[in-house]
Amino acid sequence: MALDANQAPPPAPPPPLAPAPVPAPPNGFVLRAALSNWGLWTALLTPGVLTLAIRVPEIAGDDYEAAYSAVISTGIVVGMLGNPLWGRLSDRTRTRFGRRRPWIAGGALAGVAGTVAVAYAPTLWLLVPAWVLVQAGFNAALAATMAIIPERIPAADQGRASGAFGAAVTGGFLTGSAIAALTQDATVMFLLPCALVAVLTGAFVLGLRDPAVHEPPKPFSLKEFASTFAFDPRRHPQFAWVWLTKFCFIFGVAAPSTYMVYFVAARLDLTAADAAALVGLVFVVNFSVQTAVTLGTGWLSDRLGRRRPFAAAAAILAAAGLLLMAFADGLPQILAGQAFLTLAGGLFAAMDGVLVFQTLPDPDAPAKDLGVANLANGLPGAILPPVATALLALGDTEYTLLFVLCAAAALAALPALARVTSVR
């Protein structure tokens, strides 16, 4: 209907409100959070990469490869699915201690209890549920901690925060590798990381200012529960392309960490224990360098305001390293491949978090979507063991085909990353 000449036009709709600026965090906050994550990742990764590879043969005997794949797959599935669920529940938590702190503390305690059980389990029937508890507990603590970063760190500084958290992951590998290099006692390898969790995560939880949220959460429904593990890529395409980038890269680099002990044993004709000691020494050097690369890349990306070029370089370097290892016929070639993978891992670890932080579908409730993003970290680890087992059954006893497949996956991250246009 046309307006009357004397009728005032309807008022224009108000402009959308700008998101509230994120205040600067307290001094040392990122350091304390990263140290807590370092302890958690050390406790989670040391068994996953090294000590379970020793513990499982002690229990399973000669048929240890199939048993190892089953244990690893079960734990990864639990951790992968639990991460978004714990994140969603922490978003909804309302206590006077805040919504993140109870999950960090409770998850850490559960993970430590599970680790102690794994160290002393006499059979696979007890080891598997204990490892499930480890994955569930530590992933709950990690999910809640990760959600604090976009809530407390301004976007311009998220590269450094992402780098610090990425360095916590590589630092976890480094610490676990150092422990494996210093002792052949599997029980000590399990329990020392638990001491780190008790000290570092305990200190972070006690000093964390986690304001209570008083707004009641929406009623929980079956539909909302199902949405915990998914998102709509049509509504949030940038987050979807970041997710696919992560999945391809993580699948590519998963084999050298998960199967490094068995790969080295096969290529160099060593026992699993001797190979674990050698791998521990190699990982100490590699992850020392990778941690430094991660911290430096996070800082540099904030200075340049660029994220994607670093992630693209990581994919290319990872593919090169995987191909070198696939066709290596001695220790020098294996070390060269590891050098490429070290640089690739450092670059991507720095950019992993910040790419997700800056494409989150719902910044006001980040833990759930951070958990969904973490599926891209966990899903490759769940897919990899059955793929490796199938290739071993075909005669790929030296993991050549597996590493070539992983190189192709790392390169597949490049076209997905090119579609992430909202991040420079």
N, C-alpha and C positions, 0 to 999 in steps of 0.2 A: 504494500500500500504506500502511495506517495505521501510525503510529509507535507503538512500545511505550511504555507509561507511563514506564518507567525509561530510555528511550533519549533522549539529548540531540538536540534539533533540529539540522539541519545548519547550519553557520555561514553567516551572511548574506554575500552577495558583497560584496567591498570596494567602496566608493564610487569612481566614476570619478575619475581624477586630474585635477586642475585644470591647465590649460595653464600651462607655465612662464612667469613674467612676463618681458617683454622688457626688458632693461636699458636705461637711458638711453644714447643714443649719445654719442660724443665731441663736445666743443664744436666747433661749426662744421661738423659732418658734413653736415647737411641743406643748408647753404649751398654747400659744395663739390660735393655731388652735383647740386644744382639748377643750379649754374653749368656743370658738365659737360654736363648735359642741354640747357642753353641753347645751348651751342656745337653740340651734335649736331643739335638741332632747327633751328637757323639754317642749318646746312649742308644739311639735308634739305628744309626748307620753302622756302627762297629759290628754288631751281630749280623746285620743284613749283608755286609760286604765281605767280612772276614771270619768272624768267630763261629757263625752258624755253619760255614763251610768246613770247619774243623769238628764242631760238635755233632753234626748229623752223621758223618761216617763212624764216629765212636759208638753211636746207637744203632744205625741201620746196617752197618757192615758193608759188604761189597756192592750192594745195590743202592749206593748212597746218592747217585746223581738224580734218579727219579724221586727219591724221598726228599732230597734237597729242593727240587723244583716244586714239589707239592707243598712243603713248608713255606717257602718263599711266596708262592702264589696265594696261599690262604691268607697269610699275614698282610700282603699288599692289598688284596681285595677288601679286607676289613678296614685297613687304614684309609684306603681310597674312598670307600663309601662312608666311613665314619667321619672324615674330615668335614664335608659339607653339613652333615647332620649335627655334629657338635657345634659347628659355626652357627647354624640356624638356631639351635637351642641357646647358645650364648647370646645371640641377638635378642632372644625373648626372655632371658633371665632377668629377674627383678629381685635383688637382695640388697641389704644394707652394705654389703661388701663390694657392690658393683655387679656388672654383668659378665666381665671377662675374668676377674680374679678367681672366682670359685672354680672355673674350668681349667685355668692354668694350674692351680694348686692340686685339684683332684686328679687331673690327668697325669701330672708328674708323679704323684704317689702311686697311681695304678700302674704306670709304666715301669717304675722301679720294682714294684712287687712282681710284675710279670717277668722282668729280667732275671731276678733272683731265682724264680721258678725255672726259667729256661736253663740257667747255669747248672741246676742240680737235677733236672728231669731225667729219670732213668730210662724212659721209653718215649717213642714218638707220640703215643697216645696222650702223654702228659706234656710233651714239648710243644705240640701244635696249639692247644688252648692257651698255654703260657705265652707263646709268641703272639697269638691273637690279642691277649691282654696288653702286651707291650705296644703293639701297633695302635690299638684303640686308645690307650692312655696317653701316649706321647703325642699322637695326632690331635687329641682333644686340646692338650696344652698348646701345641703349635698353632692350631686354628684360632684359638682365642687371642694368642699373642699377636699373630699377623693382623688381626682385625683392628688392633690398636693403632697401627701405623697410619692408614688413611684418616683415622679419626683425630690423630694428634700431630701429624706432620704436614706442613704446607706443601702444595704440589711442586713448587720450585725446588724444594729440598728433598724430594722423594727419591731422587737418584742416589744420593748418599745413604739414605735409609735403606733403600733396596740393596745397595752394595754391601752395607753392613750386615744385612740379613742373609744375603748371598754368601758373604764371607763366613757367616756362622755355619752354613751348610758345608762349605769346603773345609772349614776349620774342624767340623765334626769328622769328616773323612780323615783329615790330617792327624787328629788326636787318636782316632782309632787305629790308624796305620802305625803311629809311633808306639802305641801300646803293644800292637802285634809284633813290632820289630824288637821290642825290649823283653818280651816274655813269651814263652811257648805254653803257658798255663792258661787254658781256655776260661777257667773260672775267674781268674784275675782280669782277663779281657772283658768279661761281662760286668764285673762288679765295680771296677774303677770308674767307668763312665757314670754309674749311678751316684757315686760320690760327687761328681761334677754337678749333676742335676740337683742334688740336695743343697749344695752350697750356692750355685749361681741362680737357679730358678727360685730357690727359697728366698734369697736376698731380693730378687726382683719382685716377687709377690708381696713380701713384707713392706717394701718401699713404694709400691704402685698406688698412685692416687687414681682410683677407678670410680668416678662418681656414680651414685645410684641413679637409675632411670625410673622416674615415677609414672610416666605415661604407660597405661596398661597395654600389653601386647594384644594384637588382634586374636580373636578366637582361633584356636588351632583346629584344623580340619584335615581330613584325609587328602584332599586336593592340595593343601598347603604342604603336607608332608611329602607328597609325590614331587612337588615343585622344588623341593630341597635339592634334588639331584639333577636339575635341568634348568634351562633358561630358553627364551625364545630368540633364536638367532635373527629372525626377521625384524624384531624390535631393537635388538642390540647387536648389529652386525660387526661393529668394531671389536667388541668383547669376543664374539665368535671367532674372528680371524686371529686374535691373540691366542685364544684357546687352541686353535688348530696349529698355530706356530709352535706353541709350547709342546703339544703332543708329538709333533714330528721330531723336534729336536731332542726331547727327552727319550723317545723311543730309540733314536740314533745312538745316544751315548749310554744307554742303560746296560748294554751287553758288556762293555769293557770293565764296568765296575762289578756287576753281578757275577760274571763268569771269569774274572781275571785270574783267580787262583787256578781254576781248572784249565783255562787256556794256556797259562804259562807252564803248568805241569805237563800238558800234552806237547807243547812245542819244544820244551827244553828237557823232556823226559825226567821229571822230578816227582817226588811224592807230594801229596796235598799239603802236608805240614811244611816241607821245604819250600814249596811254591808260595805258601802263605807268608813265610818269613821274607822271601825275596820281594813279593808284592808289597808287603808292609814297608820295606825300605824304599821302594820306588814311589809308593804313594806319599811317604813323608816328604820327599823332595817335590813331587808334582803338586801336592795340595798346599805346600808352603808357597810355591809360585802362584798357584791359582788363587789363593786367598789374597795375595798382594795385588794380582791383576783385577780381582773383583772389587776391592776397595778403591783402587785407582780409577777403574772404569766408572764406578758410580759417581765419584767426585768429578771426573772429566765430563761426564754426560750432563751434569748439572751446569757446569761452566759453559758448555757448548749449546745446551738446550736441545740436544739430539739423542735419540734413543735407538731408532731403527738401524742406523749403520753399524752399530756395535753388535746388534743381534744378527744381522746379515753376515758379518765377518765370522761370527761364532759358528754359524751353520756351515760355511765353506771350510773353515779350519777343521771342524769335526769330521766332515766327510773325508778330507785328506788324511787325517789321522787314522780313521777306521780302515781305509783302503790300505794304508801302510801296514797296519797290524794284520789285516786279512791275509796278506801275502808275505808276511815276515817269516824268515827262515832262521832267525837267531835273535839273541838278546839286543844287539844294536838297533835292528829294525823295530823291535817291539818298543824300545825306549824312544825312538824317533816318533813313532805313532802316538805314544803317550804324551810327548811334548806338544804335538799339535792339539791333542784332546785337552791338555791342561790349559792352553791359551783359550781354546773354544769354551771350555767350561767356565773359566773366569769371566769372559766377556758376557756370556749368556746369564750367568748367575747374577751379575750386576743389573741386567736389564729385565730379568724375569718379573720381579715384583713390580717395578715401576710401570711396565706395560700394562699389567693387570690393574694397578691402582688407578691409572688414568683412563681406563675404559670400563670401570665398574657400572653395571646396570643400576644399582641402588646404593649410592655412597652413604646414605643414612643407616643402612643395615648391611655393612660390608662383609660380615663374617660368612654368611651363607654363600655369597657369590665368590668370595675368596676360596671357600671350600669347593665350589664347582670348578673354579680354575685349577685347584689342586688335583682334580680328577685327571687333568692332562699330565700331571706328574706321576700319578699312581697307576693309571690305566696301562701305559706302556710296560710297567713292571709286572702287571698281571698278565699281559698278553705274551711277554717275552719268554717266560719259562716253558709254556707248552709249544711255542714256536721252536725254541732251542731243542726241546726234547724230540720234536718231529724231525728236525734236521739231523740230530744225532742218530736217530733211527735210520735215516737215509745214508748214513756213513760219513756225515760231516763231523768226525771226531776231533778235528782240530779247529772247528768253529770258523772256517773260511767263508762259507756261504752265509752264515749268520752275520758276520761283520760286513760283508758286501751289502746285504739287505739293510743293515743299520745305516750304512753310508748313504744309500738311496733315501732313506727316511729323513736323515739330517738335511739333505739337499731339498727335500719336499717342503721344508719350513720356509724356503725363500719366496715362492709364489704366494703363500699365505701371508707372510709378513708384508709383502708389497701392497696388500689390500688394507693394511692398517693405516688409514690416511689421517686419523685424528691425532696421531702421535707423530712427532717429527723424527 
